[in-house]
């Protein structure tokens, strides 16, 4: 199935994240703790924890750190109690934004998120105000030049919901969250390694922003992502800087 190219936006987002590596371990630590607390410390029985640990290893987090965080979550060590909170709002040009947080202080977090929105031209909305514009799914993105036929054959056989080819040749495989790991493993077993592989909130439709609007939107996203309690920021803006 053909689709609009998201490659430039995906590479842009990946580059911005790479610039913020200092925060990666903090976010991964919180994800490991929450995943282990909710689903237990056995990665064979806890897909969310398994994915979090894979991300931690990819970010070069030491095995001792990973084990200590799992132990904290499962009661073997004392640790901070985190809760997950999602905020929704609008950015520049009416672009939809979802902000996923993990926090030990809900009052502090909502104040910081609201301030970021209001100071940088956005509006914090109510629960459900923009989430309907996104789909919770597994997403695997392959660089232009990857064999479309091979990706499609392996992905669909492994249980993928859709394969979307961008105008520039990039390939996006979409799965149900529960099928993400099986599809990813099947693709990698055939030597097909995605540039990005994650369970995400994928925008159903996008809003193109350019010039001053694009710069303002990027500033708002940067401020949100820099907040200590923010884990992920999802949006439907295509930013052309």
Backbone torsions as a table, in degrees:
resi	resn	phi	psi	omega
1	UNK	NA	129.9	-179.6
2	UNK	-78.0	155.8	178.8
3	UNK	-160.1	165.0	178.1
4	UNK	-64.5	140.8	-177.7
5	UNK	-70.1	128.9	175.6
6	UNK	-111.1	6.4	-171.1
7	UNK	-59.9	-48.8	-178.1
8	UNK	-60.3	-42.6	179.9
9	UNK	-66.0	-39.1	-179.7
10	UNK	-66.2	-43.9	178.6
11	UNK	-64.9	-38.2	177.7
12	UNK	-61.0	-47.2	-179.4
13	UNK	-64.2	-41.1	-179.6
14	UNK	-63.3	-40.0	178.9
15	UNK	-64.7	-40.4	178.4
16	UNK	-64.2	-39.2	179.8
17	UNK	-66.4	-39.1	180.0
18	UNK	-62.3	-29.4	179.5
19	UNK	-71.4	-15.3	-174.0
20	UNK	-113.9	36.0	-176.0
21	UNK	-60.7	-23.4	-179.6
22	UNK	-60.5	-26.1	-178.2
23	UNK	-93.9	-9.4	-171.7
24	UNK	-61.6	-46.9	-177.8
25	UNK	-62.7	-38.6	179.0
26	UNK	-61.1	-45.9	-179.2
27	UNK	-67.2	-40.4	179.4
28	UNK	-66.4	-37.6	177.9
29	UNK	-59.8	-46.3	180.0
30	UNK	-64.0	-40.2	-179.8
31	UNK	-64.7	-41.4	178.4
32	UNK	-62.6	-44.4	-178.2
33	UNK	-62.8	-47.9	-178.3
34	UNK	-67.1	-42.2	-179.9
35	UNK	-62.2	-42.7	-179.1
36	UNK	-69.7	-37.4	-180.0
37	UNK	-65.9	-38.9	-176.3
38	UNK	-79.6	-37.1	-173.0
39	UNK	-117.9	3.3	-179.7
40	UNK	90.0	165.9	-173.4
41	UNK	-89.9	1.5	-179.7
42	UNK	-90.3	110.3	-175.7
43	UNK	-66.8	-23.0	178.5
44	UNK	-67.3	-24.6	-177.4
45	UNK	-109.5	1.4	-173.7
46	UNK	-134.5	87.8	-177.6
47	UNK	-58.5	-37.2	-179.0
48	UNK	-64.2	-42.2	178.1
49	UNK	-66.0	-39.9	-179.9
50	UNK	-60.3	-43.7	178.9
51	UNK	-65.9	-40.6	179.5
52	UNK	-63.4	-41.0	179.6
53	UNK	-68.4	-37.9	175.9
54	UNK	-59.9	-42.5	178.8
55	UNK	-65.6	-39.3	179.8
56	UNK	-64.2	-42.4	178.1
57	UNK	-64.1	-40.4	178.8
58	UNK	-63.8	-27.7	178.4
59	UNK	-91.5	11.2	176.2
60	UNK	65.2	30.6	173.7
61	UNK	-73.8	130.1	-178.9
62	UNK	-60.9	146.8	-178.8
63	UNK	-58.5	-35.1	179.0
64	UNK	-63.1	-39.5	177.6
65	UNK	-63.3	-43.7	-179.3
66	UNK	-61.6	-47.7	-178.5
67	UNK	-62.8	-40.5	-179.5
68	UNK	-63.1	-38.6	179.7
69	UNK	-70.1	-36.5	175.8
70	UNK	-65.5	-41.9	179.3
71	UNK	-63.0	-38.7	177.0
72	UNK	-59.7	-44.7	-174.6
73	UNK	-70.3	-32.4	-175.2
74	UNK	-95.7	9.2	172.6
75	UNK	92.8	1.6	179.6
76	UNK	-80.9	-17.2	174.7
77	UNK	-138.7	151.5	176.1
78	UNK	-75.1	140.5	179.8
79	UNK	-154.2	173.1	179.0
80	UNK	-72.5	144.3	177.6
81	UNK	-93.4	115.2	178.8
82	UNK	-103.2	146.9	171.6
83	UNK	-124.4	151.9	179.9
84	UNK	-94.0	135.0	178.2
85	UNK	-136.8	139.7	175.7
86	UNK	-115.2	132.1	174.1
87	UNK	-115.6	148.5	-179.4
88	UNK	-128.8	146.8	179.7
89	UNK	-168.8	-172.7	-178.0
90	UNK	-122.2	141.8	177.6
91	UNK	-106.4	-151.8	-178.0
92	UNK	-67.1	138.1	177.7
93	UNK	67.8	18.1	-179.5
94	UNK	79.4	12.2	178.6
95	UNK	-61.9	139.2	-178.7
96	UNK	-85.4	139.4	-178.5
97	UNK	-134.1	134.2	171.6
98	UNK	-116.7	132.1	-179.3
99	UNK	-121.2	111.6	178.0
100	UNK	-95.7	128.0	-176.3
101	UNK	-124.0	156.3	165.2
102	UNK	-128.1	126.6	-171.6
103	UNK	-145.8	155.1	171.1
104	UNK	-106.2	7.8	-179.3
105	UNK	-152.5	91.6	-175.0
106	UNK	-60.1	-38.8	-178.4
107	UNK	-62.1	-45.7	179.1
108	UNK	-61.7	-44.8	-174.5
109	UNK	-64.7	-47.7	-178.2
110	UNK	-65.1	-34.2	178.0
111	UNK	-64.9	-41.7	-179.2
112	UNK	-68.8	-41.2	180.0
113	UNK	-67.1	-44.4	179.5
114	UNK	-61.5	-42.9	179.6
115	UNK	-61.8	-42.0	-179.9
116	UNK	-62.1	-44.7	178.9
117	UNK	-61.8	-51.5	-173.0
118	UNK	-68.1	-35.9	-177.4
119	UNK	-73.0	-26.1	-172.2
120	UNK	-117.4	29.3	168.4
121	UNK	87.5	11.8	178.8
122	UNK	-109.5	-178.5	177.5
123	UNK	-138.7	127.2	175.3
124	UNK	-76.0	126.0	-177.9
125	UNK	-101.4	-174.3	179.2
126	UNK	-89.9	168.3	179.2
127	UNK	-60.5	129.5	-179.9
128	UNK	88.7	-0.7	-174.6
129	UNK	-70.3	-28.4	179.1
130	UNK	-130.5	-12.1	-174.3
131	UNK	-58.2	-29.5	-179.4
132	UNK	-64.7	-14.7	179.5
133	UNK	-87.7	2.0	-178.6
134	UNK	-125.5	156.7	175.7
135	UNK	-119.9	128.2	176.2
136	UNK	-77.8	115.5	-173.6
137	UNK	-158.3	167.1	169.8
138	UNK	-85.5	140.4	-177.7
139	UNK	-135.0	125.8	175.5
140	UNK	-125.8	124.2	-174.6
141	UNK	-117.2	129.3	-179.1
142	UNK	-112.3	144.4	-176.9
143	UNK	-67.2	153.4	173.8
144	UNK	-54.1	141.0	-178.0
145	UNK	102.3	-16.0	175.6
146	UNK	-69.7	144.1	-178.4
147	UNK	-65.6	111.8	179.9
148	UNK	-63.4	-43.0	-178.3
149	UNK	-61.7	-42.5	-178.0
150	UNK	-68.8	-44.2	178.5
151	UNK	-60.2	-46.4	-177.6
152	UNK	-62.7	-44.6	-178.0
153	UNK	-61.8	-49.6	-177.3
154	UNK	-67.9	-45.2	-175.3
155	UNK	-63.1	-49.6	-176.9
156	UNK	-67.4	-36.5	177.5
157	UNK	-65.5	-31.3	-178.8
158	UNK	-83.7	-6.1	175.8
159	UNK	112.5	12.6	178.0
160	UNK	-66.1	150.3	179.3
161	UNK	-82.8	-34.1	-174.9
162	UNK	-161.1	154.6	172.8
163	UNK	-128.3	120.1	-175.0
164	UNK	-114.3	123.8	179.5
165	UNK	-100.1	125.5	179.9
166	UNK	-77.8	163.9	-179.9
167	UNK	-60.2	-26.5	-177.6
168	UNK	-95.9	5.0	178.2
169	UNK	96.7	-4.6	175.3
170	UNK	-69.2	153.3	-175.4
171	UNK	-126.2	131.3	-178.5
172	UNK	-119.5	121.7	177.7
173	UNK	-103.4	129.3	-178.9
174	UNK	-115.0	137.0	-178.8
175	UNK	-135.2	162.5	165.4
176	UNK	-66.9	147.8	-179.2
177	UNK	-52.5	-39.0	-177.2
178	UNK	-69.5	-22.3	-178.0
179	UNK	-97.5	-3.5	-173.5
180	UNK	-55.8	-49.4	-174.0
181	UNK	-65.6	-40.9	-179.4
182	UNK	-64.2	-42.2	179.5
183	UNK	-67.3	-43.8	178.7
184	UNK	-59.4	-46.0	-179.3
185	UNK	-64.1	-39.1	179.8
186	UNK	-64.7	-42.3	179.4
187	UNK	-65.9	-45.7	-178.5
188	UNK	-66.8	-30.9	177.7
189	UNK	-64.5	-24.4	177.6
190	UNK	-96.2	11.7	178.6
191	UNK	80.3	14.3	-179.9
192	UNK	-100.0	97.2	-175.5
193	UNK	-101.1	119.9	-179.1
194	UNK	-74.7	151.3	174.2
195	UNK	-71.7	-36.3	178.3
196	UNK	-133.9	133.8	177.8
197	UNK	-141.9	114.0	-176.4
198	UNK	-161.1	158.5	168.2
199	UNK	-93.1	123.8	-166.2
200	UNK	-141.8	177.6	169.0
201	UNK	-105.6	106.1	-174.0
202	UNK	-97.4	126.8	-179.8
203	UNK	-65.3	132.6	178.5
204	UNK	-75.3	-33.3	177.2
205	UNK	-139.7	153.2	-176.5
206	UNK	-119.1	159.4	176.4
207	UNK	-119.1	124.2	-179.3
208	UNK	-84.4	131.6	177.2
209	UNK	-125.7	139.3	179.4
210	UNK	-139.7	167.0	176.0
211	UNK	59.4	-133.6	-176.5
212	UNK	-63.1	-38.2	179.3
213	UNK	-62.7	-41.2	179.0
214	UNK	-63.2	-43.3	-179.6
215	UNK	-64.8	-41.6	179.1
216	UNK	-66.2	-40.1	179.0
217	UNK	-64.5	-43.0	179.6
218	UNK	-63.4	-37.1	177.9
219	UNK	-63.0	-44.8	178.3
220	UNK	-60.4	-45.0	179.9
221	UNK	-63.4	-41.5	179.5
222	UNK	-62.0	-43.2	-179.2
223	UNK	-64.4	-43.5	178.5
224	UNK	-62.1	-46.5	-177.7
225	UNK	-65.6	-25.7	-178.9
226	UNK	-81.4	-10.5	178.0
227	UNK	-66.6	137.3	-173.7
228	UNK	-58.5	-34.3	-174.0
229	UNK	-89.4	-3.0	-176.9
230	UNK	-85.3	128.8	177.1
231	UNK	-95.2	-49.0	-176.7
232	UNK	-143.0	147.0	172.6
233	UNK	-125.9	122.0	178.3
234	UNK	-113.0	145.3	179.6
235	UNK	-154.4	168.2	-178.4
236	UNK	-114.3	22.3	179.7
237	UNK	-90.0	136.5	167.5
238	UNK	-99.8	109.9	-171.1
239	UNK	-96.5	115.6	177.6
240	UNK	-107.7	99.4	-176.3
241	UNK	-89.9	NA	NA
